[in-house]
Amino acid sequence: MKFESLRGFRDIYPEDAEPRENMFSTAKRVAHSFGFQIIDFPSLEPLDLYRIKSGDELVSQTFSFVDKGGREVTMVPEATPSVVRMLTSKKDLQKPVRWFSLPKIWRYEEPQSGRLREHVQFNADLFGPDTPDADAEIIGLAASILDSLGLSGNYEIRMNHRGMMEKILKSMQIEDAARAFSVIDRFRKLAENEFIEALGAIDISGKPAEMILKLAGTRVESVYLKQAVSEIVPLTQDLSDILDRIAKTMEMVSLFTDSRVVVDFSIVRGLSYYTGIVFEAFDVMGELRSILGGGRYNSLSTLLSGQEIPAVGFGMGDVVLELLLRRNGLWNRPTATDGYYVCMASDGVEMYSMRVAAEVRKRGKTAVRDSGGRKLSSQLRAASAAGLTKSVIIGTREAETESVTIKDMASGKQSTISYSEFLDSL
């Protein structure tokens, strides 16, 4: 019987695992530079944690089951509820709290380009302040990670505000904003007539439907934001205040990156717990799904624990990010590693070669020791394939004289030095 990975899941071999490790380590390094601290949480959570506020659609996509104790549990379909559960469980945390994580996420969805049933997701959340500065800081972190991966100018950040959209919809006599958001969130996936039909299915038709269609298709920079909204609905003071906050946030985000930052009124984010600013990043060629997404969710902690803790965060999956890096020629395995391939040129030198390899490793460098009894030529080919910068060749002469022969794999030059000189060179 032949077994293969399940549909929507991946096997990851070294040629892809190493670029992935670079991608994740870059994200972690940038997060630490912003003062964020890493956390982790279980892969299995109570299903009710997601029923509370994530919405019925998400719960329907979970890998959930009843465990042996009769509890409804699920493989984690998103990080935010788990992070907030951790936050509200610990009473002595000093605000602001800056956390990030790299969990595996599971969703039972139809696999397609940029979307699998299991993926790794970088998440970052900032708890405490409810200010444009905090919003800009979290979006700036996302942009800084993409820029550090070499993607500056290859993506744009699209922002919106749920509170603003609710006020706009209310001015159109649309009271059920959540139902309207569920359709607006699908704007980019629907043809114009399909979008109008979807609005009609939730009793929005005529002029309000036409206004929403126009709004959802609008993208503007901060200087044109008020003008764009005023062409749809009258500007109240409350609405004007929100627009000022969005514009200020956009200006701050532009300090972090040279990539374009715009307001896109179709960005509302499907999850129901968002309360303020929402944002996504897209490749400028428009070929891929969103690279990342997030927003402000001030009410989730109240729902889970009764505590009021303002929060803003984002998640960035590895699947679309990998596609974008590949498309831009940035998905590369390191060509050479600063380390040594220890070759045995004679029989009877196993102990000495093992001693050399052990000392190299003790000094913090890579040492790969050939232990297959192959010819020296085969070992040197293996050294080249391993991408190591140098080989240590050990034969009977080297073992008897306590020396090593070092070969530079790039130039092919080699020299013999004493064992003590070699250790000093490390």
VEXTIPA-676755 format. One record per residue (C-alpha): y, z, x. Coordinates in steps of 0.001 Angstrom, whole numbers, plus 524288, in hexadecimal, padded with zeros to 5 digits. Example, Ala and Ser with C-alpha at 12.3 -4.5 7.8 and 13.67 -1.06 7.14 Angstrom:
BEGIN
7EE6C81E788300C7FBDC81BE483566
REM end
This chain:
BEGIN
80000800008000080D747FC4C80521818DA80563802A08272A8015E802E3833AF808C6800518375880A027F1FF84138800B27EC0F84EF9805747EEAD84AEB80D777FA9B84B9080A0980914843FB80B478159E84D9D80C33820DF8490E807D782E5784FBF80B0583B60857C37FE7F83BC285EAB8030D82F5D85D33811B5830FB86584811CA83D498714480AA88374E86FEC813A382B7F8704E81F728346E87CCA81A3883A888828C8182682CEA87F7182616828B08839A82C5083594890A782524834BA892CE82A43826F588F658381D82B4B8985F83755837228A3E9832D182EEA8A14783D3F8249C8A136847D282F088AE1B84289834468B3F4844F8826B88AEEB852FB826DE8A394850AF81D81897098589B81F288895C8539681C80880CB8595B811D0873928562780BF086CDF858FE7FEFA85F7B857297F88B85A7F849D27F48D8558A84FB27E7CB85EDF855B77DDDE85E5485A357CF978606C84E8E7C6A486A368567C7BEB087368856547CA7987591847D77C7958750E848CD7B8C88810B851877B8C488B14847947BCC28858A83BAB7C3A088318834537B7028771882F7B7AFC687689822BA7B76B87480829B37C45286A17832D47BEB6862AA826F37B99E86237821AD7C78885C8982DCC7CDF584F4082F807D43E84CC983B937CBDD8408E842B37C77783B7E84FD07C2AD8365E857CF7CE1682A8D860DC7CE1C8333A86C067C99E83752864777BD7F84525861DE7C28384C33854ED7C10F84FF9850D77CED0854FB844807D5448562983E2C7E284864B383ED47E5A286B84832D97DF9E878EA836457E54B87E71840C27EE1D88A4B846677E72F883AC84FB07DD7387B41855797E85A887288574C7F11B88ECB85DF97E628882FA8668A7E313882E686AF97F1408918A86D267F149891B8875847E501885C587D477E96488CFA882C07F5238983688B907F11189EA888E4C7FE348A235880698025B8B02887ED68070C8B72487314801378B907868618046D8AAB686512806AA8A7888584C80D91899338548E80CC9891518484880F66882EB844FD80E2B8792D839EF8105C86EC183B70805D7864BD831E7800CB867F582DA67F2E685E54828A27E8B58613E820A37DC7E857B3819187D41285FAB80CA07D2EB85C827FE347D41885C897FB1B7E2C4866447F08A7E69186F067ECC57F1E2876217F8FA7F65286E72802147ED6D8612E808507EF9A859F1813857E91985B1181C097F52C8663C81C397FED086D9A825248080887B68828928040B886A082E5580BBA88E32837D38031B89AB683F4D805C98A1DF848EF7FCFD8AE868509B7FE398AF9785CBB7F5A88BBD9864AC7F2F68C88385CEF7F30A8CC57853E77E7EC8D6BA84BBC7EEB68D93883D9A7F2828D70F8421E800888C92C8467F7FD7F8C630839CD7F64D8CB85831EE801C38C3EA83A1D80B8B8B6CF83742805268B9B5828C7803798BEF08288C811608B21F82E40816348AA9A8236A80F588B381818FD815258B2D781F07822BC8A3FB81E7E822878A4258101781EDA8AE6880D328293A8A6A58149D8339689B0F80BDD8305B8A38C80002833778A65D7FC098255F8B5397FD50825378BAEF7F21481D4E8ADA77EE73817A98AF127F71180BAD8B9607FB85802118BAFC8086A7FAEC8BCF3807987EC438C233813877E53D8C4DC817BE7D7578C712824717CFC78BED1829007C44F8C9EE831417BEC28D3018258D7BF1B8C8EF81CF37B8768C6BC8271C7ADDA8D55B827637AAE98D6028188B7AAA38CA68817D17A1568D00B8228C798C58DCC481AD8797898D44280FE9792078CEBF81984787E38C1BE81A0478F278BD538282D78EFB8AF8C826EC794908B314823BB7A29E8A5488265B7A79889F8681B4779F758AA648122E7A3BF8A821815DF7B1FB899C5812577B0AF89DED804627AD6F8A94F8037A7B70F8A01B807ED7C1DE8981C7FB827BF618A3E97F25E7BFCD8A0137EC027CCC48924A7E94B7C7CA896057E2C87BAE489BF87D5C97B7298A8CD7D6C67AF998A2757D41E7A2688978E7DDDB7A55A8A1A97E8237A8C58A8E57E5FD79BE889BE77E6A87948F898647F36979B768A5787F93B797728A32E7F4947898B896267FB897896B89D8A8087278AFE8A7A3804C2780AA8B25A8000E789E28B7327F2B1785F28C36B7EAA5783CC8CF8A7EDEA78BA88C9F47FA78791F28BE5A7F29E797058C7717E82479C6D8CFD47F2917A3058C3EB7F9047A9378BF1D7EBBA7ADF28CC407E9127B4578CCBB7F6B57BA378BEDF7F64C7BF9C8C1CB7E97D7C66A8CDED7EEBD7CD288CECE7F2DE7DB6A8DBD47F71C7E1168E1767FD8C7ED168E8D380A547EBCF8F675804577EAF68F2B67FC7E7DED28EAC48071B7D8268F4D080BE77CE328F8BC7FE2E7CABA8EA9C7FA447C8298E821805F27BF448F51E8047F7B8088F1327F6A07B4538E58A7FC557AD168EAA08091C7A73D8F77B810C77A6EB8F94581A297B2708F97D8285E7AE158FD528332E7B77B8EF32837B67B8CC8EAAA829F67BBC48F5D7827E17C5558F227834637CCA58E42882FBC7CE3F8E8C5822887D31B8F16F829447DD338E5C2831207E1E88DD59824FD7E3168E7F181DE27EAB48E9A4829677F3F08DAF582A227F62C8DA6A81B937F91C8E56281CAB803098DE49827DE809D08D1598208C809FD8D83A81528810AD8DAD081E3B81C2D8CC2F81EE781EAA8C8C08107B81E498CE2D802C181F118C50C7FE60814378CB597FAFA807388CD5A805E07FD3C8CFA7801F97EF038CED9807437E12F8C3F9800937D98B8C42C804847CB378B5CD801017C9738B1AC80BEA7D2B58AE50817507C9C78A12E81BC17CF7C895F481D467C5F78933782BC17C7C7899DA833E77BD7889E1C83F5B7C5F48A97F8386B7CCAA8B6B183DE17C8818C10D837967D1238C1CB82D897DBCF8B5EC824A97DD818B3AA81AA07E82C8AA16810DC7EDCC8A9C28082A7F9DB8A5A17F9E37F9608A37A7EF56803888AEFC7E5EC803AC8A6357DA1E801698A1937DFF17F4918933F7DD2D7F74588DCF7EB027F6C888D507F6B47EDD2896D8801C27F0718953E8079E7FE04898D6815517F99189EAC81C667EE0D8A407829827EA0A8AF15830D87E3C08B47083DC77DF0A8ABAD846657D6B78B2E58532A7D3F98AAC3857747C84A89CDD856B77CD8689CF78643A7D3CF8A1A586A037C6EA89669863B57BF9288C56868947C95D89169876577CBA489DFD879347C44E8A5AC878C27D1188B14886F9A7D1ED8B0EA868C17DF2C8B85E85BF37E0DB8B02E851E87E80D8B0A8844117ED248A5F283C9C7F42B89EAF82FE37F66A8914082A607F90688DB881EC7801AC880038192E8013F879668132D80CF48746E806DD8060A881447FFAA8039F88706804E38103A87B9F7FF1A817D687D787F1EA8112E88BEF7F1FC814AD8895C7F5B9822D987F057EB178240A888287E0E181E4E892807E463828598891A7E450833E2889D27F30C8358687B9F7F673832CD876C37F695840C186C707FE28847F2871CE803BE854CF86EEE7F9DD85FA486CFA8040386A4F86AD78129786ACB86EED81ABD876708616581F2F87A288554281C908823F8482B8162087FFD83E6981CF2888EF8346D8131B88DEF827EF8162789558824D480C0189FC78183E8129F8A48680D2981AEE89F7480D7E829838A20481C3D82B5A8A04B81BCD8301E8924981FD383E2B8955E82B3883A1B89E0183031830298941882F5D83A4B8894D836EE843E5891CA8419A839BA89427842A8836A2885958434A8450A8820884E7D8479A88B8C8562983BF08865E854EA8412C87885858CE84EF087C978659A849178815C8687C843438740C864B3835258769F85A6A82C48870AF84DA282A7B877F1842BF821E887289836308236687A2382C2C81889879D781ED681E6D8776B816AA81289874378114F80F25881B181778801958817281B557F8F288CCD828DC7FB5B8927E82DD17EE3388D69829F67F1F487F978308E7FF2C880FD83D3C7F8CE8858B83CFD7EF8B879F383B4D7FB5F87138846E8801C1877FA84F5B7F5FA874DD84AB07F5D8866CB84DDE804568658A85BFB8017F8692185CAF80B6687430866338092E87F5D85D3380D2488A9084EFD80E4088E3B848F5818748973583D828128589E7A8338C81C0A8A3F18282C817F88AC8081F9C81EA98B68E82A5981DE78C0EE834818243B8B81382B1A82F0D8B4298277B832038C26483598832108C74D83BF4838C18BB848447B82D008B8C4847308236B8AD9984A85814FE8ACF885599812218A385857088048989D9B86367800738966C85E9B7F8D888A9886AEC7F09B8898486C5A7EC0D8979B85E367ED5C89BF98625E7F4A28A850859F8800048ACA185A7280AA48B6FC8520A816168BB288581B823B18BC22852DB8315E8BDBD84F04839398B1C4859C28432F8B470864078385A8B59085F4A832E08A8B9860BA83FF88A1DE86E57841928A7A88720F834208A26786ED083898894A0
REM end
